[in-house]
Amino acid sequence: MPLHAAPRRLAHSLLALAAGLLLAGIAQAAEPTDAQRAAFKQAYATAQQGGDGWRALAQNLSDYPLYPYLEAAALTHDLRQLDRAPVDAYLKRYAQLIPANDLRRDYLLELARRKDWATFQSLYQPGLGDALTCDALQARLAQTQPSPAQSGPSAQGATLDFQRDLAALWNKPNLPNACDPVIAAAHDQGLLTAPRLWERIDRAADANQPGTVAALAAWLPADDAQAAQRIALALRDPGGAAAKAATWPDTPRSRQAAMLALERLARRQSGAADSSWEQLRGHFKFTPEQQRRVLSALALFHATDFNDDALQRLAALPPQAQTDATREWRVRVALAQQNWPAVLEAIDAMPAAQKQDGEWRWFRARALGALNRDGDARRLLVSLADEPTFFGFLAADKLDVPYAICPLTLPPDPPREQALLANAGLQRAFELYAVGLPRQARREWVQALDGADAATQKLAADLAYRRGWYDRSVYAFNKGEALRYYEQRFPLASQDGLVPQAAEAGIDPSWAYAILRAESAWMSDARSGANARGLMQLLPDTAALVARRNGLNWGGAESLYDPITNIVLGTRYLAQMAARFNGAPWLASAAYNAGPGRVDQWLAARGSLPPDLFVASMPFKETREYVARVMSFAVIYDWRLNGTATPLATRLTAIGDTYQLPDRNTPRRPVTCPAAAAAAAPADAATVAAPPANDAPNSSPR
């Protein structure tokens, strides 16, 4: 839908939105003052300690959009001492607000801990998560348990219905501990038949959950239980399972366990998996599908280990054992060998959709050029150069043509903007962000815009961008034509000091911006599963070492959520990584993602390759895509900062060469919007992939 048009259905949506706001009596509030925000922060910190001390600090905040969060914080702190009355009163005053829903959930968890099932049942509402779903079932079971004096049919207690009560839970590979009593009750009532147990075991095996498999095995008949424990062993210790499998009977479930062990052993030790396969293939009558899975895993992980026979094994795989992964690794191994005929042959063996990926079009052109088929190579490069991607930029460099970047600008829409600013949920979202509570702000944002049309979502994201809340626009403009809103997708936040800090650290600011954008998507409170924190995703231990090495103040792990602190330390750590690899930003990016030790290992094995081939040969998919994403983001940020861009090819210095920072004498590539590029939105996942939908930051070892 063209953004400059005003389709009738969008006009109707806007009128409906405005009418709804009017009927709800919502008027656009005046922008809160700095004094109100300061008072809220003080009152909120006090409320989080419990009690009523916050009230004196919030005397002038009764009309402030975040006032409901204060009492909720105090009540949540005091949950263990609360009776029902203050909770009921709060829920009545603020029904449907997020803090009310949270208070209900937290109080229900406390009631479950107390085993106050009567009060629990009167407050419970469905849809509050698996733990409370199971607590509600416990409540029903407990409320109907017979007394010790009762006996006979009337003493049976509550009867669970599998389809009504358990089917949705049963479909999940993992359940919280609160579900254990309910599952046990279902077993005691005879609901967990062997087929149902095996159904869940298979689901847990697919999700690599050996603990779930082992727990369920105890409820199976003896022979079946032993077979299920073999599956758990295959998941937990594939090497040990493969060694024992020769003593197992050739039954369907033992074959399943042996196959799982071989698949997983191939990932860890491809040579040992080969030996086990040779031993077990004669012992078990594996099904064709099981053979396909094992052969595919063996060939794939010999390839990721770059074993001498990897290319031959991949090419020899029967068609039914081929996957997208085995086909792409056939290309990668051939590239690592610089075997250009084999590269072409491997790309030609891909399905049409797979070979249209920008990476394979680039390497097909590389192979054609190496084989002196320059005309064919050029035709591929011309098409690829119209794409604002890692491989598109490489193609433009090869052809010595401008980069194809076609930005869009959102047209003004004052009526819709005023309607959005009058939305109480968005008011709370913007204010939560302003007072430094971004996680709560995102939740209000999602609820306020639930069901909004695309034009409204875009305008809301632009409003957030204009207020410095950048991650909202990064997440909103994440597909199709919206990828061309480069201003909103690649913010320049001068207030965080990245440009001067990059200069002081001796690194290119466009590269530092690219790392930040790839790591956190501008979420200042991002925290990875490895405990990396903040905009540039630093581990606290790493940050402490960087601070000490550079004579900087270190305020502890929580200080990494401060953008200025994070950027100061992040740029110094980037400089440290760059120095380790002759200043090369592409190798330092790989080290930032996978760790410098792994990059050293890859360099020792394949350090003579040109940069693009070396990136293609990195064993980790995440790191390959990360390097491509960061380096393309660096081009875009360079253009955002300077109007032109340092050629990507000059950033990809040959391994062993010293990278020179761009200066006023560095050649720069112009940017244009050719008609062909304007007609199609960016599509290369290595460059324009949207951030994870769950707001999770990029994982890294830092």
C-alpha positions in Angstrom: 0.0 0.0 0.0 1.6 3.3 -1.0 2.3 5.5 2.0 1.3 8.7 0.3 -2.2 7.4 -0.4 -5.2 7.6 2.0 -7.2 4.5 1.3 -10.8 4.5 2.5 -10.3 1.7 4.9 -7.5 3.5 6.7 -9.6 6.6 6.9 -12.4 4.5 8.5 -9.9 3.0 10.9 -8.7 6.4 11.9 -12.3 7.7 12.4 -13.1 4.6 14.5 -10.0 5.1 16.6 -10.8 8.8 17.2 -14.4 8.0 18.0 -13.4 5.3 20.4 -11.0 7.6 22.2 -13.7 10.3 22.4 -16.3 7.8 23.8 -13.8 6.6 26.3 -13.4 10.2 27.5 -9.7 10.2 26.8 -8.2 13.6 26.2 -4.7 14.3 25.2 -2.9 15.1 28.4 -0.3 17.8 28.8 3.3 16.6 28.6 4.4 15.7 32.2 7.0 18.0 33.7 10.5 17.1 34.7 9.4 17.8 38.3 6.6 15.2 38.1 9.0 12.7 36.6 11.6 13.3 39.4 8.8 13.0 42.0 7.6 9.7 40.4 11.1 8.2 40.4 11.5 9.0 44.1 8.1 7.7 45.0 8.5 4.6 42.9 11.8 3.7 44.6 10.1 4.1 47.9 7.1 2.1 46.9 9.3 -0.8 45.9 10.4 -1.0 49.5 6.7 -1.6 50.5 4.4 0.1 52.9 2.7 3.5 52.5 5.7 5.8 52.6 5.4 6.5 48.9 2.1 8.3 49.3 3.6 11.4 50.9 6.0 11.7 47.9 3.2 11.3 45.4 0.8 13.9 46.7 0.9 15.9 43.5 0.9 12.9 41.2 -2.7 11.7 41.3 -3.2 12.8 37.7 0.2 11.6 36.5 -0.2 8.7 34.0 2.0 6.3 36.0 0.3 6.8 39.3 -1.2 3.3 39.3 2.3 1.8 39.2 3.2 3.2 42.6 0.6 1.4 44.7 1.1 -1.8 42.7 4.8 -1.7 43.5 4.1 -1.3 47.2 1.5 -4.1 47.2 3.8 -6.4 45.3 6.6 -5.9 47.8 4.2 -6.7 50.7 2.4 -9.7 49.1 3.4 -12.2 51.8 1.7 -10.1 54.4 -1.4 -9.0 52.4 -4.9 -10.2 52.9 -7.4 -10.0 50.0 -9.0 -6.6 50.7 -6.2 -4.2 49.4 -5.7 -6.4 46.4 -9.4 -6.4 45.5 -9.6 -2.6 46.0 -6.6 -2.1 43.6 -8.0 -4.5 41.0 -11.4 -2.7 41.1 -9.8 0.8 40.7 -7.4 -0.2 37.9 -9.1 -3.1 36.1 -7.5 -4.0 32.8 -4.3 -2.1 33.4 -1.0 -4.0 33.2 0.0 -3.4 36.8 -3.4 -4.7 37.9 -2.9 -7.9 35.8 0.5 -8.3 37.2 -0.7 -7.8 40.8 -3.4 -10.4 40.2 -0.9 -12.9 38.9 1.6 -12.3 41.7 -1.1 -12.5 44.4 -2.4 -15.8 42.9 1.1 -17.2 43.0 1.3 -16.2 46.7 -2.1 -17.8 47.4 -0.9 -21.0 45.7 2.1 -20.9 47.9 -0.1 -20.6 51.0 -2.4 -23.2 49.5 -5.4 -20.9 50.1 -7.3 -22.5 47.3 -10.7 -21.0 48.1 -9.4 -17.4 47.7 -7.3 -18.5 44.7 -10.4 -19.8 42.9 -12.3 -16.6 43.5 -9.6 -14.5 42.0 -8.3 -16.7 39.2 -8.7 -15.8 35.6 -7.5 -18.0 32.7 -4.6 -16.9 30.5 -2.0 -16.1 33.2 0.5 -18.7 32.3 1.1 -22.4 32.7 2.1 -22.2 36.3 -1.2 -20.6 37.3 -3.1 -22.9 35.0 -1.7 -25.8 36.9 -2.3 -24.0 40.2 -6.0 -23.6 39.3 -6.2 -27.4 38.6 -4.6 -28.0 41.9 -7.1 -25.7 43.5 -9.9 -27.7 42.0 -8.4 -31.0 43.1 -7.8 -29.7 46.7 -11.3 -28.2 47.1 -12.9 -31.6 46.4 -10.5 -33.8 48.3 -12.4 -36.1 50.7 -11.9 -35.8 54.4 -10.2 -38.8 56.2 -13.6 -40.0 57.4 -15.0 -40.3 53.9 -14.9 -43.4 51.8 -16.5 -45.0 48.9 -17.6 -43.4 45.5 -18.2 -40.0 47.1 -14.5 -39.9 48.2 -13.1 -39.9 44.7 -12.4 -36.1 44.7 -12.2 -34.1 41.5 -11.9 -35.9 38.2 -9.7 -34.4 35.6 -10.7 -34.5 32.0 -7.7 -34.9 29.7 -8.9 -33.0 26.7 -10.4 -30.1 28.8 -7.7 -29.8 31.5 -4.5 -31.3 30.2 -4.3 -31.5 26.4 -2.9 -27.9 25.9 -0.3 -28.4 28.6 0.6 -31.9 27.3 1.6 -30.4 24.0 4.5 -28.4 25.6 7.9 -30.0 26.0 8.5 -28.2 29.3 6.2 -27.4 32.2 6.7 -25.5 35.4 7.0 -27.4 38.8 3.5 -26.3 39.7 2.2 -28.8 37.1 3.9 -31.8 38.8 1.0 -32.5 41.3 -1.5 -32.2 38.5 0.4 -34.6 36.2 0.7 -37.0 39.1 -3.0 -36.8 39.8 -3.7 -37.4 36.1 -1.5 -40.5 36.3 -3.3 -41.7 39.4 -6.7 -41.3 37.6 -5.5 -43.4 34.7 -5.4 -40.6 32.2 -1.7 -41.0 31.2 -2.0 -43.9 28.9 1.1 -45.3 27.2 0.3 -43.7 23.9 -0.1 -40.3 25.6 3.2 -40.8 27.5 5.0 -41.7 24.3 3.5 -38.7 22.5 4.9 -36.4 25.1 8.3 -38.3 25.2 8.6 -37.8 21.4 7.8 -34.1 21.8 10.4 -33.8 24.5 13.0 -35.7 22.5 12.4 -33.3 19.6 13.0 -30.4 22.0 16.1 -32.0 23.5 14.6 -32.4 27.0 16.1 -35.5 28.5 14.9 -34.7 32.0 11.3 -34.7 30.8 11.8 -38.0 29.0 13.4 -39.7 32.0 10.6 -38.5 34.3 7.8 -39.8 32.1 9.6 -43.1 31.6 8.9 -44.1 35.2 5.2 -44.3 34.4 5.6 -46.7 31.5 5.6 -50.5 31.7 9.0 -52.0 32.4 10.1 -52.7 28.8 8.8 -49.4 27.6 10.4 -47.6 30.5 13.8 -49.0 29.6 13.4 -47.9 26.0 12.4 -44.4 27.1 15.5 -44.2 29.3 17.6 -45.1 26.3 16.2 -42.1 24.5 17.0 -39.9 27.5 20.5 -41.2 27.5 20.9 -40.5 23.8 19.9 -36.9 24.4 22.0 -36.5 27.6 25.2 -38.5 26.6 25.2 -39.4 22.9 28.6 -40.9 23.0 27.7 -43.2 25.9 24.4 -44.2 24.3 26.2 -45.0 21.0 28.7 -47.2 22.8 25.9 -49.1 24.6 23.5 -49.3 21.6 25.1 -52.5 20.2 23.7 -54.4 23.2 20.2 -53.0 22.8 17.4 -55.1 21.1 16.5 -54.1 17.6 13.1 -52.6 18.5 11.5 -49.5 17.1 12.2 -47.4 20.2 15.8 -48.6 20.6 16.3 -47.8 16.9 14.9 -44.3 17.7 17.4 -43.9 20.6 20.3 -45.1 18.5 19.4 -42.7 15.7 19.2 -39.8 18.1 22.5 -40.7 19.7 24.2 -40.9 16.3 22.8 -37.5 15.2 24.0 -35.8 18.3 27.3 -37.5 18.4 28.0 -36.4 14.8 27.6 -32.7 15.9 30.2 -33.2 18.7 32.6 -35.8 17.2 32.0 -36.6 13.6 34.8 -39.2 13.5 33.5 -41.1 16.5 29.9 -40.9 15.0 31.3 -42.5 11.8 32.7 -45.5 13.7 29.5 -45.9 15.7 27.4 -45.8 12.5 29.5 -48.5 10.9 29.0 -50.7 14.0 25.2 -50.0 14.5 24.0 -50.0 10.9 24.3 -53.8 10.8 22.8 -54.2 14.3 19.6 -52.2 13.7 17.2 -52.3 10.8 16.9 -48.5 10.6 14.0 -47.1 8.6 14.8 -45.1 5.5 13.9 -41.9 7.3 16.3 -42.8 10.2 19.1 -43.6 7.7 18.5 -40.3 5.9 18.8 -38.4 9.2 22.0 -40.1 10.2 23.7 -39.9 6.8 22.7 -36.2 6.6 24.1 -35.4 10.0 27.3 -37.3 9.4 27.9 -35.5 6.1 27.0 -32.1 7.5 29.2 -32.2 10.5 32.2 -33.7 8.6 31.7 -30.5 6.5 31.6 -28.1 9.4 34.8 -29.8 10.6 36.3 -29.3 7.0 37.4 -32.9 6.9 39.3 -34.0 3.8 36.4 -36.1 2.4 33.7 -33.6 3.3 33.0 -32.4 -0.2 32.9 -35.9 -1.6 30.5 -37.1 1.1 28.1 -34.1 0.6 28.0 -34.6 -3.2 27.4 -38.4 -2.7 24.4 -38.0 -0.3 21.3 -39.6 -1.8 18.6 -37.0 -2.8 16.4 -38.0 0.1 19.2 -37.2 2.6 19.8 -33.8 1.2 18.7 -30.7 3.2 19.2 -27.0 2.7 22.0 -27.2 5.3 23.9 -30.0 3.5 23.5 -28.2 0.1 24.8 -24.9 1.4 27.7 -26.6 3.2 28.6 -28.3 0.0 29.2 -24.8 -1.4 31.1 -23.7 1.7 33.5 -26.5 1.6 34.1 -26.0 -2.1 34.7 -22.3 -1.4 37.2 -23.1 1.3 39.1 -25.2 -1.2 38.6 -22.5 -3.9 37.4 -25.3 -6.1 35.4 -23.1 -8.5 33.9 -25.8 -10.7 32.7 -27.6 -7.5 31.3 -24.3 -6.3 29.2 -23.9 -9.5 28.1 -27.6 -9.3 27.0 -27.3 -5.7 25.0 -24.1 -6.3 23.4 -25.6 -9.4 22.3 -28.5 -7.2 20.3 -26.2 -4.9 16.5 -25.7 -5.4 15.6 -22.6 -7.3 14.5 -20.7 -4.2 17.7 -21.4 -2.3 20.0 -20.5 -5.0 18.3 -17.0 -5.3 19.7 -16.0 -1.9 22.1 -13.1 -2.3 25.0 -15.1 -0.8 24.8 -17.8 -3.5 24.3 -15.3 -6.3 27.5 -13.5 -5.2 29.5 -16.7 -5.0 28.2 -18.0 -8.3 29.4 -14.7 -9.8 32.7 -15.2 -8.0 33.1 -18.7 -9.4 32.1 -17.6 -12.9 34.7 -14.8 -12.8 37.4 -17.2 -11.6 36.5 -19.4 -14.5 36.8 -16.5 -17.0 33.1 -16.3 -17.7 33.1 -12.6 -17.1 29.9 -11.8 -19.1 27.9 -14.3 -17.1 29.4 -13.0 -13.8 28.7 -9.4 -14.7 25.0 -10.1 -15.4 24.6 -11.6 -11.9 26.5 -8.7 -10.3 24.4 -6.0 -12.0 21.2 -7.5 -10.5 22.8 -8.0 -7.1 24.2 -4.5 -6.9 20.7 -3.0 -6.8 20.2 -4.5 -3.3 21.3 -2.7 -0.1 22.8 -5.8 1.4 26.2 -7.1 2.3 26.5 -9.0 -1.0 24.8 -6.2 -2.9 27.4 -3.8 -1.6 30.2 -6.2 -2.5 28.7 -6.5 -6.0 28.6 -2.6 -6.3 32.2 -2.5 -5.3 33.1 -5.1 -7.9 31.4 -3.1 -10.6 32.5 0.2 -9.2 29.0 1.7 -9.2 27.1 3.7 -6.5 25.4 1.9 -3.7 21.7 1.4 -4.2 19.9 2.8 -1.1 16.4 4.1 -1.6 15.1 5.8 1.6 11.5 6.5 2.3 10.1 9.3 4.5 6.8 9.0 6.4 4.2 11.5 5.3 2.7 13.7 8.0 -0.6 12.6 9.4 -1.6 15.1 12.1 -5.1 13.7 12.9 -3.8 10.2 13.4 -0.9 11.5 15.4 -3.2 13.5 17.7 -5.3 10.4 18.2 -2.2 8.4 19.1 -1.0 11.0 21.5 -4.5 10.8 23.2 -4.2 7.1 23.7 -3.8 6.5 27.5 -1.9 3.3 26.9 0.7 5.1 24.7 0.9 7.9 27.2 1.9 5.4 29.8 4.3 3.8 27.5 6.1 7.0 26.5 6.2 8.1 30.2 7.5 4.8 31.4 10.3 5.1 28.9 11.0 8.7 29.9 11.4 7.7 33.6 13.8 4.8 32.8 11.4 1.8 32.9 11.8 0.5 29.3 10.6 -3.1 30.0 7.3 -1.9 31.4 7.1 0.7 28.6 7.3 -2.0 25.9 4.5 -3.9 27.5 2.2 -0.9 27.6 3.2 -0.2 24.0 2.2 -3.7 22.8 -1.1 -3.5 24.6 -1.9 0.0 23.4 -1.3 -0.9 19.8 -2.8 -4.4 19.8 -5.0 -4.6 16.7 -3.9 -1.3 15.2 -3.5 -1.1 11.4 -0.1 -0.9 9.7 -0.3 2.9 9.2 -1.0 3.5 12.8 1.8 1.2 13.9 4.2 3.0 11.7 3.2 6.4 12.9 3.5 5.3 16.5 7.0 4.0 15.9 8.0 7.3 14.3 6.6 9.1 17.3 8.7 6.9 19.6 11.8 7.5 17.3 11.3 11.3 17.6 11.3 10.9 21.4 14.5 9.0 21.4 12.9 5.6 22.0 14.7 4.0 19.1 14.1 0.3 19.5 10.4 0.7 18.8 11.1 2.0 15.2 13.8 -0.7 14.7 11.2 -3.4 15.6 8.3 -1.8 13.7 10.1 -1.2 10.4 11.2 -4.7 9.9 9.9 -6.1 6.6 8.9 -5.2 3.1 8.8 -1.6 2.0 9.2 -0.5 5.7 12.8 -1.6 5.5 13.4 1.6 3.5 12.8 3.9 6.5 16.5 4.2 7.1 16.4 7.2 9.4 14.2 5.3 11.9 15.9 1.9 11.5 19.4 3.3 11.9 19.2 6.1 14.5 22.0 8.5 15.2 21.9 9.2 19.0 24.3 12.1 19.5 23.3 12.3 23.2 24.9 9.0 24.0 28.3 10.2 22.7 29.1 7.3 20.4 30.9 9.4 17.7 33.4 11.1 20.1 33.8 7.9 22.1 34.6 5.9 19.0 37.1 8.6 17.9 38.8 8.6 21.3 39.0 4.8 21.2 40.5 4.9 17.7 37.7 3.1 15.8 35.4 4.1 13.0 32.1 5.4 14.5 30.0 3.9 11.7 31.4 0.4 12.7 30.7 1.1 16.4 27.1 2.1 15.5 26.7 -1.0 13.4 27.9 -3.2 16.3 25.5 -1.5 18.7 22.6 -1.8 16.2 23.3 -5.5 15.6 23.8 -6.3 19.3 20.8 -4.7 21.0 18.6 -3.1 18.3 18.9 0.1 20.5 17.4 -1.6 23.6 19.4 0.0 26.4 18.1 -2.7 28.9 18.9 -5.6 26.7 20.2 -8.6 28.6 21.2 -11.9 26.9 21.1 -15.4 28.2 24.8 -15.2 28.8 24.3 -12.0 31.0 25.7 -9.6 28.3 24.1 -6.2 29.0 23.1 -2.9 27.5 23.4 -1.3 24.1 26.7 -3.0 23.1 26.0 -6.2 25.1 29.0 -6.4 27.4 29.5 -9.1 30.1 30.1 -7.5 33.5 33.5 -9.3 33.9 34.6 -8.1 30.5 33.4 -4.5 31.2 35.3 -4.5 34.5 38.5 -5.6 32.8 38.1 -3.0 30.0 37.5 -0.3 32.6 40.6 -1.3 34.6 42.7 -1.5 31.4 41.7 1.9 30.3 41.7 3.7 33.7 37.9 4.2 33.6 35.5 4.2 36.4 33.5 1.0 36.9 30.1 1.2 38.6 29.3 -2.4 38.5 27.0 -4.6 36.3 24.0 -2.4 36.6 25.9 0.6 35.2 26.0 -1.2 31.8 22.3 -0.3 31.4 23.4 3.4 31.3 23.9 4.1 27.5 26.8 6.5 28.1 28.7 4.1 30.3 28.0 1.1 28.0 29.2 3.0 24.9 32.4 4.2 26.7 33.3 0.6 27.6 31.9 -1.0 24.4 34.0 1.2 22.1 37.1 0.5 24.1 36.4 -3.3 23.9 35.9 -2.9 20.2 39.2 -1.2 19.9 40.8 -4.0 21.9 39.3 -6.6 19.5 40.4 -4.6 16.4 44.0 -4.3 17.7 44.2 -8.1 18.1 43.3 -8.5 14.4 45.4 -5.8 12.7 42.5 -3.3 13.0 40.3 -5.4 10.6 36.7 -4.5 11.6 35.3 -7.6 10.0 37.5 -10.0 12.0 37.0 -8.0 15.1 33.2 -8.3 14.5 33.6 -12.0 14.3 35.6 -12.0 17.5 33.0 -9.8 19.2 30.3 -12.4 18.4 32.1 -15.8 18.7 35.1 -14.9 20.9 38.6 -14.1 19.8 39.8 -17.6 20.6 37.5 -19.2 18.0 38.5 -16.7 15.4 42.2 -17.5 16.1 41.4 -21.2 15.5 39.6 -20.4 12.2 42.5 -18.3 11.1 45.0 -21.0 11.9 43.0 -23.4 9.7 41.9 -21.2 6.8 43.8 -17.9 7.2 44.9 -17.8 3.6 41.4 -17.3 2.2 40.1 -14.0 0.9 37.8 -12.3 3.4 34.5 -13.2 1.7 35.5 -16.8 1.5 36.7 -16.8 5.0 33.4 -15.4 6.3 31.5 -18.1 4.3 33.7 -20.8 5.9 33.0 -19.8 9.5 31.4 -22.8 11.1 28.8 -20.8 13.1 25.8 -19.6 11.2 25.2 -16.9 13.8 28.7 -15.5 13.3 28.6 -15.6 9.5 25.3 -13.7 9.5 26.5 -11.4 12.3 29.6 -10.3 10.3 27.6 -9.7 7.2 24.9 -7.8 9.1 27.5 -5.6 11.0 29.5 -4.8 7.9 26.5 -3.8 5.8 25.1 -1.8 8.8 28.5 0.0 8.9 28.0 1.0 5.2 24.5 2.3 6.0 25.7 4.2 9.1 28.6 5.7 7.2 26.1 7.0 4.6 23.8 8.3 7.4 26.7 10.1 9.0 28.5 11.4 5.8 26.2 11.2 2.8 28.6 8.7 1.1 30.2 5.5 2.3 33.6 4.0 2.5 33.5 1.0 0.1 32.8 -2.2 1.9 35.6 -3.9 0.0 38.1 -1.6 1.8 36.7 -2.6 5.2 37.3 -6.3 4.3 41.1 -6.1 4.5 43.0 -9.2 3.5 44.0 -11.4 6.5 47.3 -10.2 7.8 47.1 -6.7 6.2 46.7 -3.7 8.5 43.4 -1.8 8.3 43.6 2.0 8.0 40.8 4.1 9.4 39.0 6.1 6.8 40.2 9.7 6.5 39.6 12.7 4.2 41.7 11.0 1.5 39.9 7.7 1.6 37.8 7.1 -1.6 34.1 7.1 -0.9 31.2 5.6 -2.8 28.2 7.7 -3.7 24.7 6.5 -3.0 21.8 6.6 -5.5 18.4 5.2 -5.8 18.1 3.4 -9.2 14.7 2.6 -10.5 15.2 -1.1 -10.2 16.2 -0.8 -6.5 13.3 1.5 -5.7 10.8 -1.0 -7.1 11.9 -3.8 -4.7 12.3 -3.7 -0.9 15.6 -5.0 0.6 15.4 -8.8 1.0 18.8 -10.1 2.1 18.4 -11.6 5.6 22.1 -11.1 6.2 21.6 -7.3 6.1 18.0 -6.5 6.8 16.8 -9.3 9.2 14.4 -8.0 11.8 15.4 -8.2 15.4 13.9 -11.2 17.4 10.2 -10.8 18.0 10.7 -11.4 21.7 13.1 -8.4 22.0 15.9 -10.7 22.8 19.4 -9.3 22.2 22.0 -10.9 20.0 23.7 -13.7 21.9 27.5 -13.3 22.4 30.3 -14.7 24.6 31.3 -11.3 26.0 
